[in-house]
């Protein structure tokens, strides 16, 4: 009976039965309504963390180069 109304439901589903573009759009809308005011702060924090990570990688590579020069 379910297959009569939703013929592709058994083929194109992700976890918990969600998978269509309309379901994902509704879920994204609910997430934006619930957490919309916190998203800019989270994005800023994520960007700062990423830039600090890149800076640490760059400094680590520079330290490795100076260590290699000192050991020669």
PDB file of N, CA, C, O and CB in Angstrom:
ATOM      1  N   UNK A   1       0.828  -1.194   0.000  1.00  0.00           N
ATOM      2  CA  UNK A   1       0.000   0.000   0.000  1.00  0.00           C
ATOM      3  C   UNK A   1       0.869   1.253   0.000  1.00  0.00           C
ATOM      4  O   UNK A   1       0.581   2.207  -0.722  1.00  0.00           O
ATOM      5  CB  UNK A   1      -0.940   0.001   1.209  1.00  0.00           C
ATOM      6  N   UNK A   2       1.940   1.255   0.814  1.00  0.00           N
ATOM      7  CA  UNK A   2       2.840   2.406   0.882  1.00  0.00           C
ATOM      8  C   UNK A   2       3.505   2.660  -0.459  1.00  0.00           C
ATOM      9  O   UNK A   2       3.714   3.811  -0.844  1.00  0.00           O
ATOM     10  CB  UNK A   2       3.900   2.193   1.958  1.00  0.00           C
ATOM     11  N   UNK A   3       3.837   1.591  -1.171  1.00  0.00           N
ATOM     12  CA  UNK A   3       4.512   1.721  -2.462  1.00  0.00           C
ATOM     13  C   UNK A   3       3.615   2.361  -3.514  1.00  0.00           C
ATOM     14  O   UNK A   3       4.118   2.896  -4.502  1.00  0.00           O
ATOM     15  CB  UNK A   3       4.979   0.360  -2.946  1.00  0.00           C
ATOM     16  N   UNK A   4       2.318   2.320  -3.329  1.00  0.00           N
ATOM     17  CA  UNK A   4       1.417   2.956  -4.285  1.00  0.00           C
ATOM     18  C   UNK A   4       1.533   4.479  -4.235  1.00  0.00           C
ATOM     19  O   UNK A   4       1.451   5.149  -5.264  1.00  0.00           O
ATOM     20  CB  UNK A   4      -0.025   2.533  -4.012  1.00  0.00           C
ATOM     21  N   UNK A   5       1.723   5.017  -3.036  1.00  0.00           N
ATOM     22  CA  UNK A   5       1.812   6.462  -2.883  1.00  0.00           C
ATOM     23  C   UNK A   5       3.233   6.983  -3.071  1.00  0.00           C
ATOM     24  O   UNK A   5       3.434   8.088  -3.575  1.00  0.00           O
ATOM     25  CB  UNK A   5       1.300   6.865  -1.524  1.00  0.00           C
ATOM     26  N   UNK A   6       4.209   6.187  -2.666  1.00  0.00           N
ATOM     27  CA  UNK A   6       5.605   6.570  -2.758  1.00  0.00           C
ATOM     28  C   UNK A   6       6.386   5.452  -3.449  1.00  0.00           C
ATOM     29  O   UNK A   6       7.050   4.666  -2.773  1.00  0.00           O
ATOM     30  CB  UNK A   6       6.190   6.873  -1.353  1.00  0.00           C
ATOM     31  N   UNK A   7       6.322   5.364  -4.760  1.00  0.00           N
ATOM     32  CA  UNK A   7       6.930   4.220  -5.435  1.00  0.00           C
ATOM     33  C   UNK A   7       8.439   4.154  -5.339  1.00  0.00           C
ATOM     34  O   UNK A   7       8.995   3.059  -5.422  1.00  0.00           O
ATOM     35  CB  UNK A   7       6.549   4.233  -6.854  1.00  0.00           C
ATOM     36  N   UNK A   8       9.133   5.272  -5.167  1.00  0.00           N
ATOM     37  CA  UNK A   8      10.587   5.240  -5.104  1.00  0.00           C
ATOM     38  C   UNK A   8      11.107   5.311  -3.676  1.00  0.00           C
ATOM     39  O   UNK A   8      12.314   5.430  -3.467  1.00  0.00           O
ATOM     40  CB  UNK A   8      11.161   6.374  -5.910  1.00  0.00           C
ATOM     41  N   UNK A   9      10.227   5.242  -2.698  1.00  0.00           N
ATOM     42  CA  UNK A   9      10.641   5.394  -1.309  1.00  0.00           C
ATOM     43  C   UNK A   9      11.585   4.288  -0.879  1.00  0.00           C
ATOM     44  O   UNK A   9      12.503   4.537  -0.097  1.00  0.00           O
ATOM     45  CB  UNK A   9       9.433   5.418  -0.403  1.00  0.00           C
ATOM     46  N   UNK A  10      11.384   3.080  -1.364  1.00  0.00           N
ATOM     47  CA  UNK A  10      12.249   1.992  -0.945  1.00  0.00           C
ATOM     48  C   UNK A  10      13.590   2.006  -1.673  1.00  0.00           C
ATOM     49  O   UNK A  10      14.528   1.335  -1.243  1.00  0.00           O
ATOM     50  CB  UNK A  10      11.558   0.672  -1.171  1.00  0.00           C
ATOM     51  N   UNK A  11      13.697   2.756  -2.763  1.00  0.00           N
ATOM     52  CA  UNK A  11      14.913   2.775  -3.556  1.00  0.00           C
ATOM     53  C   UNK A  11      15.808   3.945  -3.183  1.00  0.00           C
ATOM     54  O   UNK A  11      17.018   3.766  -3.048  1.00  0.00           O
ATOM     55  CB  UNK A  11      14.576   2.829  -5.028  1.00  0.00           C
ATOM     56  N   UNK A  12      15.257   5.118  -3.017  1.00  0.00           N
ATOM     57  CA  UNK A  12      16.046   6.340  -2.817  1.00  0.00           C
ATOM     58  C   UNK A  12      15.872   6.899  -1.412  1.00  0.00           C
ATOM     59  O   UNK A  12      15.397   8.025  -1.260  1.00  0.00           O
ATOM     60  CB  UNK A  12      15.651   7.398  -3.844  1.00  0.00           C
ATOM     61  N   UNK A  13      16.236   6.157  -0.397  1.00  0.00           N
ATOM     62  CA  UNK A  13      16.131   6.676   0.962  1.00  0.00           C
ATOM     63  C   UNK A  13      17.477   6.645   1.632  1.00  0.00           C
ATOM     64  O   UNK A  13      18.291   5.752   1.396  1.00  0.00           O
ATOM     65  CB  UNK A  13      15.116   5.881   1.778  1.00  0.00           C
ATOM     66  N   UNK A  14      17.699   7.629   2.467  1.00  0.00           N
ATOM     67  CA  UNK A  14      18.900   7.660   3.294  1.00  0.00           C
ATOM     68  C   UNK A  14      18.529   7.139   4.672  1.00  0.00           C
ATOM     69  O   UNK A  14      17.537   6.425   4.814  1.00  0.00           O
ATOM     70  CB  UNK A  14      19.506   9.101   3.376  1.00  0.00           C
ATOM     71  N   UNK A  15      19.288   7.475   5.665  1.00  0.00           N
ATOM     72  CA  UNK A  15      19.024   7.021   7.029  1.00  0.00           C
ATOM     73  C   UNK A  15      17.661   7.516   7.502  1.00  0.00           C
ATOM     74  O   UNK A  15      17.284   8.654   7.222  1.00  0.00           O
ATOM     75  CB  UNK A  15      20.130   7.505   7.985  1.00  0.00           C
ATOM     76  N   UNK A  16      16.942   6.696   8.195  1.00  0.00           N
ATOM     77  CA  UNK A  16      15.651   7.005   8.804  1.00  0.00           C
ATOM     78  C   UNK A  16      14.565   7.322   7.778  1.00  0.00           C
ATOM     79  O   UNK A  16      13.552   7.920   8.139  1.00  0.00           O
ATOM     80  CB  UNK A  16      15.801   8.167   9.748  1.00  0.00           C
ATOM     81  N   UNK A  17      14.738   6.951   6.547  1.00  0.00           N
ATOM     82  CA  UNK A  17      13.703   7.137   5.551  1.00  0.00           C
ATOM     83  C   UNK A  17      13.692   8.500   4.888  1.00  0.00           C
ATOM     84  O   UNK A  17      12.813   8.762   4.067  1.00  0.00           O
ATOM     85  CB  UNK A  17      12.403   6.898   6.165  1.00  0.00           C
ATOM     86  N   UNK A  18      14.627   9.378   5.208  1.00  0.00           N
ATOM     87  CA  UNK A  18      14.698  10.686   4.557  1.00  0.00           C
ATOM     88  C   UNK A  18      15.596  10.576   3.340  1.00  0.00           C
ATOM     89  O   UNK A  18      16.558   9.809   3.370  1.00  0.00           O
ATOM     90  CB  UNK A  18      15.222  11.778   5.533  1.00  0.00           C
ATOM     91  N   UNK A  19      15.331  11.287   2.307  1.00  0.00           N
ATOM     92  CA  UNK A  19      16.207  11.185   1.175  1.00  0.00           C
ATOM     93  C   UNK A  19      15.805  12.042   0.004  1.00  0.00           C
ATOM     94  O   UNK A  19      16.650  12.401  -0.816  1.00  0.00           O
ATOM     95  CB  UNK A  19      16.289   9.801   0.752  1.00  0.00           C
ATOM     96  N   UNK A  20      14.552  12.375  -0.095  1.00  0.00           N
ATOM     97  CA  UNK A  20      14.123  13.199  -1.210  1.00  0.00           C
ATOM     98  C   UNK A  20      14.535  14.634  -1.024  1.00  0.00           C
ATOM     99  O   UNK A  20      14.814  15.059   0.097  1.00  0.00           O
ATOM    100  CB  UNK A  20      12.635  13.113  -1.388  1.00  0.00           C
ATOM    101  N   UNK A  21      14.580  15.395  -2.108  1.00  0.00           N
ATOM    102  CA  UNK A  21      14.982  16.796  -1.985  1.00  0.00           C
ATOM    103  C   UNK A  21      14.001  17.635  -1.164  1.00  0.00           C
ATOM    104  O   UNK A  21      14.408  18.582  -0.491  1.00  0.00           O
ATOM    105  CB  UNK A  21      15.132  17.402  -3.356  1.00  0.00           C
ATOM    106  N   UNK A  22      12.740  17.298  -1.215  1.00  0.00           N
ATOM    107  CA  UNK A  22      11.763  18.067  -0.430  1.00  0.00           C
ATOM    108  C   UNK A  22      11.959  17.835   1.060  1.00  0.00           C
ATOM    109  O   UNK A  22      11.884  18.780   1.845  1.00  0.00           O
ATOM    110  CB  UNK A  22      10.328  17.692  -0.834  1.00  0.00           C
ATOM    111  N   UNK A  23      12.209  16.589   1.462  1.00  0.00           N
ATOM    112  CA  UNK A  23      12.434  16.296   2.882  1.00  0.00           C
ATOM    113  C   UNK A  23      13.687  16.993   3.387  1.00  0.00           C
ATOM    114  O   UNK A  23      13.695  17.558   4.481  1.00  0.00           O
ATOM    115  CB  UNK A  23      12.548  14.782   3.111  1.00  0.00           C
ATOM    116  N   UNK A  24      14.743  16.952   2.589  1.00  0.00           N
ATOM    117  CA  UNK A  24      15.991  17.601   3.005  1.00  0.00           C
ATOM    118  C   UNK A  24      15.834  19.116   3.068  1.00  0.00           C
ATOM    119  O   UNK A  24      16.442  19.760   3.922  1.00  0.00           O
ATOM    120  CB  UNK A  24      17.130  17.233   2.047  1.00  0.00           C
ATOM    121  N   UNK A  25      15.035  19.691   2.185  1.00  0.00           N
ATOM    122  CA  UNK A  25      14.772  21.131   2.218  1.00  0.00           C
ATOM    123  C   UNK A  25      14.010  21.513   3.478  1.00  0.00           C
ATOM    124  O   UNK A  25      14.313  22.527   4.107  1.00  0.00           O
ATOM    125  CB  UNK A  25      13.985  21.564   0.974  1.00  0.00           C
ATOM    126  N   UNK A  26      13.038  20.716   3.840  1.00  0.00           N
ATOM    127  CA  UNK A  26      12.266  20.984   5.061  1.00  0.00           C
ATOM    128  C   UNK A  26      13.163  20.878   6.283  1.00  0.00           C
ATOM    129  O   UNK A  26      13.090  21.720   7.178  1.00  0.00           O
ATOM    130  CB  UNK A  26      11.076  20.005   5.186  1.00  0.00           C
ATOM    131  N   UNK A  27      14.003  19.860   6.334  1.00  0.00           N
ATOM    132  CA  UNK A  27      14.918  19.696   7.470  1.00  0.00           C
ATOM    133  C   UNK A  27      15.891  20.862   7.549  1.00  0.00           C
ATOM    134  O   UNK A  27      16.155  21.370   8.639  1.00  0.00           O
ATOM    135  CB  UNK A  27      15.691  18.369   7.358  1.00  0.00           C
ATOM    136  N   UNK A  28      16.431  21.296   6.406  1.00  0.00           N
ATOM    137  CA  UNK A  28      17.348  22.442   6.393  1.00  0.00           C
ATOM    138  C   UNK A  28      16.638  23.703   6.873  1.00  0.00           C
ATOM    139  O   UNK A  28      17.228  24.506   7.595  1.00  0.00           O
ATOM    140  CB  UNK A  28      17.922  22.661   4.978  1.00  0.00           C
ATOM    141  N   UNK A  29      15.394  23.883   6.484  1.00  0.00           N
ATOM    142  CA  UNK A  29      14.624  25.035   6.947  1.00  0.00           C
ATOM    143  C   UNK A  29      14.412  25.019   8.444  1.00  0.00           C
ATOM    144  O   UNK A  29      14.528  26.055   9.098  1.00  0.00           O
ATOM    145  CB  UNK A  29      13.293  25.083   6.251  1.00  0.00           C
ATOM    146  N   UNK A  30      14.102  23.859   8.995  1.00  0.00           N
ATOM    147  CA  UNK A  30      13.907  23.742  10.446  1.00  0.00           C
ATOM    148  C   UNK A  30      15.204  24.035  11.181  1.00  0.00           C
ATOM    149  O   UNK A  30      15.199  24.721  12.203  1.00  0.00           O
ATOM    150  CB  UNK A  30      13.392  22.338  10.817  1.00  0.00           C
ATOM    151  N   UNK A  31      16.320  23.516  10.665  1.00  0.00           N
ATOM    152  CA  UNK A  31      17.625  23.770  11.289  1.00  0.00           C
ATOM    153  C   UNK A  31      17.939  25.264  11.268  1.00  0.00           C
ATOM    154  O   UNK A  31      18.436  25.807  12.255  1.00  0.00           O
ATOM    155  CB  UNK A  31      18.742  22.977  10.566  1.00  0.00           C
ATOM    156  N   UNK A  32      17.651  25.933  10.148  1.00  0.00           N
ATOM    157  CA  UNK A  32      17.907  27.371  10.068  1.00  0.00           C
ATOM    158  C   UNK A  32      17.047  28.157  11.043  1.00  0.00           C
ATOM    159  O   UNK A  32      17.514  29.127  11.639  1.00  0.00           O
ATOM    160  CB  UNK A  32      17.663  27.869   8.657  1.00  0.00           C
ATOM    161  N   UNK A  33      15.806  27.753  11.210  1.00  0.00           N
ATOM    162  CA  UNK A  33      14.927  28.451  12.152  1.00  0.00           C
ATOM    163  C   UNK A  33      15.413  28.254  13.586  1.00  0.00           C
ATOM    164  O   UNK A  33      15.428  29.196  14.378  1.00  0.00           O
ATOM    165  CB  UNK A  33      13.474  27.951  12.009  1.00  0.00           C
ATOM    166  N   UNK A  34      15.807  27.035  13.911  1.00  0.00           N
ATOM    167  CA  UNK A  34      16.216  26.748  15.286  1.00  0.00           C
ATOM    168  C   UNK A  34      17.588  27.310  15.635  1.00  0.00           C
ATOM    169  O   UNK A  34      17.789  27.823  16.735  1.00  0.00           O
ATOM    170  CB  UNK A  34      16.214  25.264  15.516  1.00  0.00           C
ATOM    171  N   UNK A  35      18.539  27.214  14.696  1.00  0.00           N
ATOM    172  CA  UNK A  35      19.916  27.579  14.998  1.00  0.00           C
ATOM    173  C   UNK A  35      20.421  28.756  14.178  1.00  0.00           C
ATOM    174  O   UNK A  35      21.627  29.002  14.156  1.00  0.00           O
ATOM    175  CB  UNK A  35      20.808  26.402  14.775  1.00  0.00           C
ATOM    176  N   UNK A  36      19.561  29.481  13.514  1.00  0.00           N
ATOM    177  CA  UNK A  36      19.967  30.550  12.615  1.00  0.00           C
ATOM    178  C   UNK A  36      20.785  31.642  13.279  1.00  0.00           C
ATOM    179  O   UNK A  36      21.730  32.151  12.677  1.00  0.00           O
ATOM    180  CB  UNK A  36      18.770  31.153  11.998  1.00  0.00           C
ATOM    181  N   UNK A  37      20.443  32.013  14.509  1.00  0.00           N
ATOM    182  CA  UNK A  37      21.175  33.092  15.167  1.00  0.00           C
ATOM    183  C   UNK A  37      22.546  32.648  15.657  1.00  0.00           C
ATOM    184  O   UNK A  37      23.392  33.494  15.946  1.00  0.00           O
ATOM    185  CB  UNK A  37      20.371  33.630  16.326  1.00  0.00           C
ATOM    186  N   UNK A  38      22.791  31.331  15.761  1.00  0.00           N
ATOM    187  CA  UNK A  38      24.079  30.827  16.229  1.00  0.00           C
ATOM    188  C   UNK A  38      25.028  30.508  15.077  1.00  0.00           C
ATOM    189  O   UNK A  38      26.227  30.343  15.301  1.00  0.00           O
ATOM    190  CB  UNK A  38      23.874  29.591  17.078  1.00  0.00           C
ATOM    191  N   UNK A  39      24.519  30.417  13.862  1.00  0.00           N
ATOM    192  CA  UNK A  39      25.351  30.011  12.735  1.00  0.00           C
ATOM    193  C   UNK A  39      26.472  30.989  12.410  1.00  0.00           C
ATOM    194  O   UNK A  39      27.581  30.532  12.134  1.00  0.00           O
ATOM    195  CB  UNK A  39      24.499  29.829  11.531  1.00  0.00           C
ATOM    196  N   UNK A  40      26.263  32.302  12.422  1.00  0.00           N
ATOM    197  CA  UNK A  40      27.391  33.202  12.129  1.00  0.00           C
ATOM    198  C   UNK A  40      28.540  33.065  13.123  1.00  0.00           C
ATOM    199  O   UNK A  40      29.706  33.093  12.729  1.00  0.00           O
ATOM    200  CB  UNK A  40      26.912  34.638  12.118  1.00  0.00           C
ATOM    201  N   UNK A  41      28.224  32.918  14.396  1.00  0.00           N
ATOM    202  CA  UNK A  41      29.268  32.736  15.397  1.00  0.00           C
ATOM    203  C   UNK A  41      30.013  31.427  15.212  1.00  0.00           C
ATOM    204  O   UNK A  41      31.231  31.367  15.379  1.00  0.00           O
ATOM    205  CB  UNK A  41      28.675  32.793  16.782  1.00  0.00           C
ATOM    206  N   UNK A  42      29.280  30.383  14.869  1.00  0.00           N
ATOM    207  CA  UNK A  42      29.914  29.088  14.641  1.00  0.00           C
ATOM    208  C   UNK A  42      30.800  29.139  13.401  1.00  0.00           C
ATOM    209  O   UNK A  42      31.889  28.565  13.396  1.00  0.00           O
ATOM    210  CB  UNK A  42      28.852  27.987  14.494  1.00  0.00           C
ATOM    211  N   UNK A  43      30.347  29.816  12.357  1.00  0.00           N
ATOM    212  CA  UNK A  43      31.154  29.933  11.142  1.00  0.00           C
ATOM    213  C   UNK A  43      32.421  30.748  11.408  1.00  0.00           C
ATOM    214  O   UNK A  43      33.490  30.417  10.895  1.00  0.00           O
ATOM    215  CB  UNK A  43      30.333  30.581  10.011  1.00  0.00           C
ATOM    216  N   UNK A  44      32.306  31.800  12.200  1.00  0.00           N
ATOM    217  CA  UNK A  44      33.475  32.613  12.533  1.00  0.00           C
ATOM    218  C   UNK A  44      34.479  31.798  13.344  1.00  0.00           C
ATOM    219  O   UNK A  44      35.683  31.863  13.093  1.00  0.00           O
ATOM    220  CB  UNK A  44      33.053  33.874  13.315  1.00  0.00           C
ATOM    221  N   UNK A  45      33.997  31.047  14.296  1.00  0.00           N
ATOM    222  CA  UNK A  45      34.871  30.205  15.112  1.00  0.00           C
ATOM    223  C   UNK A  45      35.550  29.138  14.267  1.00  0.00           C
ATOM    224  O   UNK A  45      36.734  28.854  14.450  1.00  0.00           O
ATOM    225  CB  UNK A  45      34.079  29.552  16.242  1.00  0.00           C
ATOM    226  N   UNK A  46      34.804  28.549  13.346  1.00  0.00           N
ATOM    227  CA  UNK A  46      35.374  27.543  12.462  1.00  0.00           C
ATOM    228  C   UNK A  46      36.449  28.149  11.567  1.00  0.00           C
ATOM    229  O   UNK A  46      37.485  27.525  11.340  1.00  0.00           O
ATOM    230  CB  UNK A  46      34.280  26.899  11.613  1.00  0.00           C
ATOM    231  N   UNK A  47      36.218  29.343  11.061  1.00  0.00           N
ATOM    232  CA  UNK A  47      37.214  30.017  10.229  1.00  0.00           C
ATOM    233  C   UNK A  47      38.473  30.348  11.005  1.00  0.00           C
ATOM    234  O   UNK A  47      39.580  30.180  10.494  1.00  0.00           O
ATOM    235  CB  UNK A  47      36.634  31.281   9.640  1.00  0.00           C
ATOM    236  N   UNK A  48      38.316  30.816  12.231  1.00  0.00           N
ATOM    237  CA  UNK A  48      39.482  31.126  13.058  1.00  0.00           C
ATOM    238  C   UNK A  48      40.266  29.860  13.384  1.00  0.00           C
ATOM    239  O   UNK A  48      41.497  29.876  13.392  1.00  0.00           O
ATOM    240  CB  UNK A  48      39.053  31.830  14.353  1.00  0.00           C
ATOM    241  N   UNK A  49      39.569  28.777  13.648  1.00  0.00           N
ATOM    242  CA  UNK A  49      40.249  27.510  13.929  1.00  0.00           C
ATOM    243  C   UNK A  49      41.012  27.026  12.708  1.00  0.00           C
ATOM    244  O   UNK A  49      42.135  26.535  12.829  1.00  0.00           O
ATOM    245  CB  UNK A  49      39.241  26.444  14.378  1.00  0.00           C
ATOM    246  N   UNK A  50      40.410  27.160  11.533  1.00  0.00           N
ATOM    247  CA  UNK A  50      41.059  26.721  10.303  1.00  0.00           C
ATOM    248  C   UNK A  50      42.299  27.555  10.009  1.00  0.00           C
ATOM    249  O   UNK A  50      43.329  27.016   9.602  1.00  0.00           O
ATOM    250  CB  UNK A  50      40.083  26.798   9.131  1.00  0.00           C
ATOM    251  N   UNK A  51      42.206  28.865  10.212  1.00  0.00           N
ATOM    252  CA  UNK A  51      43.374  29.706   9.946  1.00  0.00           C
ATOM    253  C   UNK A  51      44.484  29.442  10.967  1.00  0.00           C
ATOM    254  O   UNK A  51      45.663  29.487  10.614  1.00  0.00           O
ATOM    255  CB  UNK A  51      42.978  31.193   9.967  1.00  0.00           C
ATOM    256  N   UNK A  52      44.129  29.168  12.223  1.00  0.00           N
ATOM    257  CA  UNK A  52      45.139  28.821  13.224  1.00  0.00           C
ATOM    258  C   UNK A  52      45.800  27.482  12.880  1.00  0.00           C
ATOM    259  O   UNK A  52      47.004  27.314  13.076  1.00  0.00           O
ATOM    260  CB  UNK A  52      44.505  28.759  14.633  1.00  0.00           C
ATOM    261  N   UNK A  53      45.019  26.539  12.370  1.00  0.00           N
ATOM    262  CA  UNK A  53      45.560  25.250  11.955  1.00  0.00           C
ATOM    263  C   UNK A  53      46.542  25.425  10.803  1.00  0.00           C
ATOM    264  O   UNK A  53      47.621  24.832  10.809  1.00  0.00           O
ATOM    265  CB  UNK A  53      44.430  24.298  11.550  1.00  0.00           C
ATOM    266  N   UNK A  54      46.171  26.242   9.807  1.00  0.00           N
ATOM    267  CA  UNK A  54      47.062  26.487   8.671  1.00  0.00           C
ATOM    268  C   UNK A  54      48.340  27.182   9.129  1.00  0.00           C
ATOM    269  O   UNK A  54      49.426  26.870   8.639  1.00  0.00           O
ATOM    270  CB  UNK A  54      46.351  27.333   7.600  1.00  0.00           C
ATOM    271  N   UNK A  55      48.219  28.124  10.067  1.00  0.00           N
ATOM    272  CA  UNK A  55      49.392  28.821  10.591  1.00  0.00           C
ATOM    273  C   UNK A  55      50.315  27.842  11.321  1.00  0.00           C
ATOM    274  O   UNK A  55      51.537  27.918  11.187  1.00  0.00           O
ATOM    275  CB  UNK A  55      48.963  29.962  11.537  1.00  0.00           C
ATOM    276  N   UNK A  56      49.730  26.927  12.090  1.00  0.00           N
ATOM    277  CA  UNK A  56      50.527  25.918  12.796  1.00  0.00           C
ATOM    278  C   UNK A  56      51.231  24.977  11.836  1.00  0.00           C
ATOM    279  O   UNK A  56      52.381  24.603  12.066  1.00  0.00           O
ATOM    280  CB  UNK A  56      49.648  25.118  13.739  1.00  0.00           C
ATOM    281  N   UNK A  57      50.555  24.592  10.768  1.00  0.00           N
ATOM    282  CA  UNK A  57      51.186  23.724   9.767  1.00  0.00           C
ATOM    283  C   UNK A  57      52.356  24.449   9.111  1.00  0.00           C
ATOM    284  O   UNK A  57      53.415  23.859   8.898  1.00  0.00           O
ATOM    285  CB  UNK A  57      50.158  23.280   8.696  1.00  0.00           C
ATOM    286  N   UNK A  58      52.167  25.725   8.789  1.00  0.00           N
ATOM    287  CA  UNK A  58      53.228  26.512   8.144  1.00  0.00           C
ATOM    288  C   UNK A  58      54.430  26.662   9.081  1.00  0.00           C
ATOM    289  O   UNK A  58      55.576  26.516   8.654  1.00  0.00           O
ATOM    290  CB  UNK A  58      52.695  27.909   7.730  1.00  0.00           C
ATOM    291  N   UNK A  59      54.166  26.953  10.351  1.00  0.00           N
ATOM    292  CA  UNK A  59      55.260  27.104  11.312  1.00  0.00           C
ATOM    293  C   UNK A  59      55.985  25.770  11.523  1.00  0.00           C
ATOM    294  O   UNK A  59      57.205  25.742  11.679  1.00  0.00           O
ATOM    295  CB  UNK A  59      54.724  27.639  12.658  1.00  0.00           C
ATOM    296  N   UNK A  60      55.243  24.686  11.528  1.00  0.00           N
ATOM    297  CA  UNK A  60      55.866  23.369  11.679  1.00  0.00           C
ATOM    298  C   UNK A  60      56.767  23.039  10.503  1.00  0.00           C
ATOM    299  O   UNK A  60      57.835  22.455  10.681  1.00  0.00           O
ATOM    300  CB  UNK A  60      54.802  22.293  11.829  1.00  0.00           C
ATOM    301  N   UNK A  61      56.341  23.411   9.297  1.00  0.00           N
ATOM    302  CA  UNK A  61      57.162  23.161   8.112  1.00  0.00           C
ATOM    303  C   UNK A  61      58.422  24.020   8.149  1.00  0.00           C
ATOM    304  O   UNK A  61      59.497  23.564   7.759  1.00  0.00           O
ATOM    305  CB  UNK A  61      56.359  23.443   6.824  1.00  0.00           C
ATOM    306  N   UNK A  62      58.295  25.260   8.616  1.00  0.00           N
ATOM    307  CA  UNK A  62      59.470  26.133   8.731  1.00  0.00           C
ATOM    308  C   UNK A  62      60.438  25.600   9.778  1.00  0.00           C
ATOM    309  O   UNK A  62      61.652  25.661   9.582  1.00  0.00           O
ATOM    310  CB  UNK A  62      59.046  27.570   9.087  1.00  0.00           C
ATOM    311  N   UNK A  63      59.919  25.076  10.893  1.00  0.00           N
ATOM    312  CA  UNK A  63      60.778  24.501  11.924  1.00  0.00           C
ATOM    313  C   UNK A  63      61.525  23.285  11.398  1.00  0.00           C
ATOM    314  O   UNK A  63      62.700  23.084  11.708  1.00  0.00           O
ATOM    315  CB  UNK A  63      59.954  24.120  13.153  1.00  0.00           C
ATOM    316  N   UNK A  64      60.835  22.472  10.597  1.00  0.00           N
ATOM    317  CA  UNK A  64      61.482  21.297  10.011  1.00  0.00           C
ATOM    318  C   UNK A  64      62.607  21.703   9.078  1.00  0.00           C
ATOM    319  O   UNK A  64      63.659  21.063   9.055  1.00  0.00           O
ATOM    320  CB  UNK A  64      60.462  20.442   9.259  1.00  0.00           C
ATOM    321  N   UNK A  65      62.395  22.770   8.303  1.00  0.00           N
ATOM    322  CA  UNK A  65      63.432  23.241   7.378  1.00  0.00           C
ATOM    323  C   UNK A  65      64.647  23.752   8.138  1.00  0.00           C
ATOM    324  O   UNK A  65      65.781  23.478   7.744  1.00  0.00           O
ATOM    325  CB  UNK A  65      62.879  24.347   6.467  1.00  0.00           C
ATOM    326  N   UNK A  66      64.427  24.493   9.222  1.00  0.00           N
ATOM    327  CA  UNK A  66      65.561  25.005   9.991  1.00  0.00           C
ATOM    328  C   UNK A  66      66.283  23.865  10.718  1.00  0.00           C
ATOM    329  O   UNK A  66      67.504  23.905  10.870  1.00  0.00           O
ATOM    330  CB  UNK A  66      65.088  26.070  11.003  1.00  0.00           C
ATOM    331  N   UNK A  67      65.537  22.852  11.165  1.00  0.00           N
ATOM    332  CA  UNK A  67      66.175  21.701  11.804  1.00  0.00           C
ATOM    333  C   UNK A  67      67.037  20.941  10.805  1.00  0.00           C
ATOM    334  O   UNK A  67      68.123  20.475  11.152  1.00  0.00           O
ATOM    335  CB  UNK A  67      65.119  20.765  12.412  1.00  0.00           C
ATOM    336  N   UNK A  68      66.571  20.815   9.587  1.00  0.00           N
ATOM    337  CA  UNK A  68      67.342  20.117   8.554  1.00  0.00           C
ATOM    338  C   UNK A  68      68.609  20.903   8.210  1.00  0.00           C
ATOM    339  O   UNK A  68      69.661  20.311   7.969  1.00  0.00           O
ATOM    340  CB  UNK A  68      66.481  19.904   7.284  1.00  0.00           C
ATOM    341  N   UNK A  69      68.509  22.228   8.187  1.00  0.00           N
ATOM    342  CA  UNK A  69      69.687  23.052   7.878  1.00  0.00           C
ATOM    343  C   UNK A  69      70.697  22.997   9.015  1.00  0.00           C
ATOM    344  O   UNK A  69      71.902  22.977   8.765  1.00  0.00           O
ATOM    345  CB  UNK A  69      69.274  24.513   7.610  1.00  0.00           C
ATOM    346  N   UNK A  70      70.228  22.971  10.265  1.00  0.00           N
ATOM    347  CA  UNK A  70      71.113  22.932  11.421  1.00  0.00           C
ATOM    348  C   UNK A  70      71.835  21.591  11.526  1.00  0.00           C
ATOM    349  O   UNK A  70      72.980  21.547  11.976  1.00  0.00           O
ATOM    350  CB  UNK A  70      70.324  23.201  12.696  1.00  0.00           C
ATOM    351  N   UNK A  71      71.200  20.515  11.125  1.00  0.00           N
ATOM    352  CA  UNK A  71      71.811  19.186  11.260  1.00  0.00           C
ATOM    353  C   UNK A  71      72.842  18.918  10.182  1.00  0.00           C
ATOM    354  O   UNK A  71      73.629  17.981  10.313  1.00  0.00           O
ATOM    355  CB  UNK A  71      70.746  18.111  11.217  1.00  0.00           C
ATOM    356  N   UNK A  72      72.861  19.705   9.130  1.00  0.00           N
ATOM    357  CA  UNK A  72      73.839  19.476   8.045  1.00  0.00           C
ATOM    358  C   UNK A  72      75.117  20.104   8.367  1.00  0.00           C
ATOM    359  O   UNK A  72      76.061  20.022   7.581  1.00  0.00           O
ATOM    360  CB  UNK A  72      73.348  19.999   6.727  1.00  0.00           C
TER     361      UNK A  72
END
